[in-house]
Amino acid sequence: MAVRRLAPKELQPKEFSFTPENLEWARKQLTKYPDGRQASAVIPLLWKAQEQAGGWVPEAAIRYVADFLDMAHIRVMEIATFYTMFNLAPVGRFHVQLCGTTPCRLRGAEDLIHVCEKRIGHQFDVTPDGTLSWVEVECLGACVNAPMAQINYDYYEDLTPEIFERILDDLAAGKEVKPGPQIDRQFSAPVGGATTLLEPALEGASAPKTSGAALTDSDAKKPGAAANVREAAVPKPPIADSSDKRKKK
């Protein structure tokens, strides 16, 4: 892993402290852990500090969290510089995390990288208007919808260079964009509709219906028969043994 360093001093704010709302939230986090184990809350507190600071963790925030948890500053610094989920320099209002792992590479992530380089610049560069920044990351867990990117808290999947560039332009222009798959598919369902269970069902059951709109998570699902409900088995009569022949004689 490459060395991760804090942003230059000229970019660092002199002070940091939680807002009243975040301070109340942080205190509640401490109640989740036994006495003497409050340091276990360091990652969620750093994450909240990053949210408050606009998507990155200033040095002042690292020192603040360390003091809040009664930890040595260097211990919290080690955590913030180790986990790549923490950004150590300012990022754009829309920070793009572009997946560059094998499934996305096989599906065209290299072309998306070129879009970022052309539209934004090098990794962690911020556009002059402060709107966009980007970084290549490892697998984000949406391989079936590759290639994909996470922008702030939303996933954008089934991307092409043209679609991706349009999304970046719309975000920069303040337009609303639709997260999720960017092609005609529901979540991670097969492209073009169902591909299994299309043959007539066996043993006289009717074939499944394939026409009509796909179900969504909000649609009611009718439960089937319980697996443990069935007719009791009827015992078979015992098989005759050799003693029957002796009785007949």
C-alpha positions as CSV (number, residue, x, y, z in Angstrom):
1,M,0.0,0.0,0.0
2,A,1.3,3.4,-0.9
3,V,2.3,5.8,1.8
4,R,-0.6,8.0,2.9
5,R,0.2,11.5,4.2
6,L,-1.8,14.4,5.6
7,A,-2.7,17.3,3.5
8,P,-0.2,20.3,3.5
9,K,-0.4,22.7,6.4
10,E,-1.9,25.5,4.2
11,L,-5.0,23.3,3.6
12,Q,-5.4,22.3,7.3
13,P,-7.9,24.1,9.5
14,K,-6.5,25.3,12.8
15,E,-9.3,23.8,14.9
16,F,-12.0,21.2,14.8
17,S,-14.8,20.2,17.1
18,F,-18.0,18.3,16.7
19,T,-21.2,20.3,16.2
20,P,-23.7,19.9,19.1
21,E,-25.7,17.3,17.2
22,N,-22.6,15.3,16.3
23,L,-21.2,15.6,19.9
24,E,-24.4,14.1,21.3
25,W,-24.2,11.3,18.7
26,A,-20.6,10.7,19.7
27,R,-21.4,10.4,23.3
28,K,-24.1,7.8,22.5
29,Q,-21.5,5.8,20.6
30,L,-19.4,5.5,23.8
31,T,-22.3,3.8,25.6
32,K,-22.0,0.8,23.3
33,Y,-18.7,-0.2,24.9
34,P,-17.7,-1.4,28.4
35,D,-15.9,1.1,30.6
36,G,-12.3,1.4,29.6
37,R,-13.1,0.3,26.0
38,Q,-14.2,3.6,24.6
39,A,-11.3,3.6,22.2
40,S,-13.3,1.0,20.2
41,A,-15.4,3.9,18.9
42,V,-12.5,5.5,17.1
43,I,-13.5,4.4,13.6
44,P,-17.1,5.6,13.7
45,L,-16.0,8.9,15.3
46,L,-13.4,9.5,12.6
47,W,-16.1,8.7,10.0
48,K,-18.4,11.3,11.6
49,A,-15.6,13.8,11.7
50,Q,-15.0,13.2,8.0
51,E,-18.6,13.8,7.2
52,Q,-18.6,17.0,9.1
53,A,-15.4,18.3,7.5
54,G,-16.8,17.8,4.0
55,G,-15.5,14.4,3.1
56,W,-12.0,14.4,4.5
57,V,-10.2,14.1,7.9
58,P,-8.1,17.2,8.8
59,E,-5.2,16.8,11.3
60,A,-7.2,18.9,13.8
61,A,-10.1,16.4,13.6
62,I,-7.6,13.5,14.3
63,R,-6.3,15.2,17.4
64,Y,-9.9,16.1,18.5
65,V,-11.1,12.5,18.2
66,A,-7.9,11.3,20.1
67,D,-8.5,13.7,23.0
68,F,-12.2,12.8,23.0
69,L,-11.4,9.1,23.5
70,D,-8.4,9.7,25.7
71,M,-6.0,8.1,23.1
72,A,-2.6,9.1,22.1
73,H,-2.6,11.3,19.0
74,I,-0.3,8.9,17.1
75,R,-2.7,6.0,17.7
76,V,-5.5,7.8,15.9
77,M,-3.2,9.0,13.3
78,E,-2.1,5.4,12.5
79,I,-5.8,4.4,12.1
80,A,-6.7,7.4,9.8
81,T,-3.7,6.8,7.6
82,F,-4.1,3.1,7.4
83,Y,-7.8,2.8,6.3
84,T,-8.4,4.2,2.8
85,M,-12.0,5.0,3.7
86,F,-10.6,8.1,5.3
87,N,-9.5,10.8,2.9
88,L,-6.6,12.8,4.2
89,A,-6.9,15.8,1.8
90,P,-9.9,17.9,0.7
91,V,-12.2,16.2,-1.9
92,G,-14.9,17.5,-4.2
93,R,-18.5,18.0,-3.3
94,F,-19.0,14.8,-5.3
95,H,-16.2,12.3,-4.6
96,V,-16.0,9.5,-7.1
97,Q,-14.7,6.1,-6.0
98,L,-14.2,4.2,-9.2
99,C,-13.8,0.4,-8.9
100,G,-10.7,-0.9,-10.7
101,T,-10.9,-4.5,-9.6
102,T,-10.8,-7.3,-12.2
103,P,-14.6,-7.7,-13.0
104,C,-15.0,-4.0,-13.6
105,R,-11.7,-3.9,-15.6
106,L,-13.0,-6.7,-17.8
107,R,-16.2,-4.7,-18.4
108,G,-14.6,-1.4,-19.3
109,A,-13.4,0.3,-16.1
110,E,-10.2,1.4,-18.0
111,D,-12.4,3.6,-20.2
112,L,-14.1,5.2,-17.1
113,I,-10.6,6.0,-15.7
114,H,-9.9,7.9,-18.9
115,V,-13.1,9.8,-18.4
116,C,-12.1,10.8,-14.9
117,E,-8.6,11.9,-16.0
118,K,-10.1,14.0,-18.8
119,R,-13.0,15.5,-16.8
120,I,-11.4,15.9,-13.4
121,G,-7.6,15.3,-13.6
122,H,-5.3,13.1,-11.5
123,Q,-6.5,11.1,-8.6
124,F,-7.5,13.3,-5.7
125,D,-7.4,16.4,-7.9
126,V,-10.4,18.6,-7.2
127,T,-12.0,20.6,-10.1
128,P,-11.5,24.3,-9.8
129,D,-15.1,24.8,-8.8
130,G,-14.7,22.3,-6.0
131,T,-17.4,20.0,-7.4
132,L,-15.6,16.8,-8.4
133,S,-12.7,14.6,-7.3
134,W,-12.0,10.9,-7.9
135,V,-9.9,7.9,-6.8
136,E,-9.6,4.3,-8.0
137,V,-10.6,1.8,-5.3
138,E,-10.8,-1.9,-4.8
139,C,-14.0,-4.0,-5.1
140,L,-17.2,-2.3,-4.0
141,G,-19.2,-5.5,-4.1
142,A,-21.4,-4.8,-7.2
143,C,-19.4,-7.0,-9.7
144,V,-22.6,-8.3,-11.4
145,N,-23.4,-4.7,-12.5
146,A,-19.8,-3.9,-13.6
147,P,-18.4,-1.4,-14.4
148,M,-19.5,0.8,-11.5
149,A,-18.6,3.7,-9.3
150,Q,-19.6,5.0,-5.9
151,I,-20.3,8.7,-5.8
152,N,-20.7,9.9,-2.2
153,Y,-23.2,7.4,-0.8
154,D,-24.7,6.2,-4.1
155,Y,-23.8,3.4,-6.5
156,Y,-23.9,4.0,-10.3
157,E,-23.7,0.7,-12.2
158,D,-23.6,-0.7,-15.8
159,L,-21.7,2.4,-16.8
160,T,-20.4,3.3,-20.3
161,P,-18.0,6.2,-20.9
162,E,-20.9,8.2,-22.4
163,I,-23.2,7.6,-19.5
164,F,-20.5,8.2,-16.9
165,E,-19.5,11.5,-18.4
166,R,-23.1,12.6,-18.5
167,I,-23.5,11.8,-14.9
168,L,-20.5,13.8,-13.9
169,D,-21.7,16.8,-16.0
170,D,-25.1,16.6,-14.5
171,L,-23.8,16.5,-10.9
172,A,-21.5,19.4,-11.6
173,A,-24.5,21.3,-13.0
174,G,-26.6,20.6,-10.0
175,K,-29.0,18.4,-11.9
176,E,-30.7,15.3,-10.3
177,V,-29.2,12.0,-11.4
178,K,-30.5,8.5,-11.0
179,P,-28.3,6.1,-9.0
180,G,-28.3,2.3,-9.5
181,P,-28.1,0.5,-12.8
182,Q,-28.0,2.8,-15.8
183,I,-29.5,0.3,-18.2
184,D,-32.9,-1.4,-18.4
185,R,-32.5,-3.9,-15.5
186,Q,-33.9,-4.2,-12.0
187,F,-31.1,-4.1,-9.4
188,S,-28.9,-7.0,-10.3
189,A,-31.5,-9.0,-12.3
190,P,-30.4,-10.4,-15.7
191,V,-30.3,-8.0,-18.6
192,G,-33.3,-8.5,-20.8
193,G,-35.5,-10.2,-18.2
194,A,-35.6,-13.7,-16.6
195,T,-33.5,-16.4,-18.2
196,T,-34.5,-19.3,-15.9
197,L,-37.7,-21.2,-14.9
198,L,-39.1,-20.5,-18.4
199,E,-40.0,-24.1,-19.3
200,P,-43.3,-25.6,-18.3
201,A,-43.2,-26.8,-14.8
202,L,-43.1,-30.5,-14.1
203,E,-45.8,-32.7,-12.5
204,G,-48.7,-30.8,-13.9
205,A,-48.0,-27.4,-12.3
206,S,-48.5,-24.4,-14.5
207,A,-45.6,-22.5,-16.0
208,P,-44.5,-19.3,-14.3
209,K,-45.8,-16.1,-15.7
210,T,-43.0,-14.0,-17.3
211,S,-45.0,-11.1,-18.7
212,G,-45.7,-7.8,-16.9
213,A,-43.5,-5.5,-14.9
214,A,-40.9,-7.0,-12.5
215,L,-41.7,-7.1,-8.9
216,T,-40.1,-4.5,-6.6
217,D,-39.1,-4.8,-3.0
218,S,-42.3,-3.0,-2.0
219,D,-44.6,-5.5,-3.8
220,A,-46.3,-8.1,-1.6
221,K,-44.9,-11.6,-1.8
222,K,-47.3,-14.4,-1.3
223,P,-45.8,-17.1,1.0
224,G,-45.9,-20.7,-0.2
225,A,-46.8,-23.7,1.8
226,A,-44.8,-24.3,4.9
227,A,-42.1,-26.9,4.4
228,N,-43.0,-28.8,7.6
229,V,-46.7,-29.2,6.7
230,R,-47.4,-32.5,5.0
231,E,-49.5,-35.6,5.4
232,A,-48.3,-38.2,7.9
233,A,-46.8,-41.2,6.2
234,V,-48.9,-44.4,6.3
235,P,-46.8,-47.3,7.7
236,K,-46.6,-50.4,5.4
237,P,-47.5,-53.8,6.8
238,P,-44.6,-55.9,8.0
239,I,-43.0,-58.3,5.4
240,A,-43.6,-62.0,6.1
241,D,-40.6,-63.9,7.5
242,S,-39.6,-67.6,7.4
243,S,-41.5,-68.4,10.5
244,D,-44.8,-68.1,8.6
245,K,-43.9,-71.2,6.5
246,R,-43.2,-73.3,9.6
247,K,-46.5,-72.4,11.0
248,K,-48.3,-73.6,7.9
249,K,-46.6,-77.0,8.2
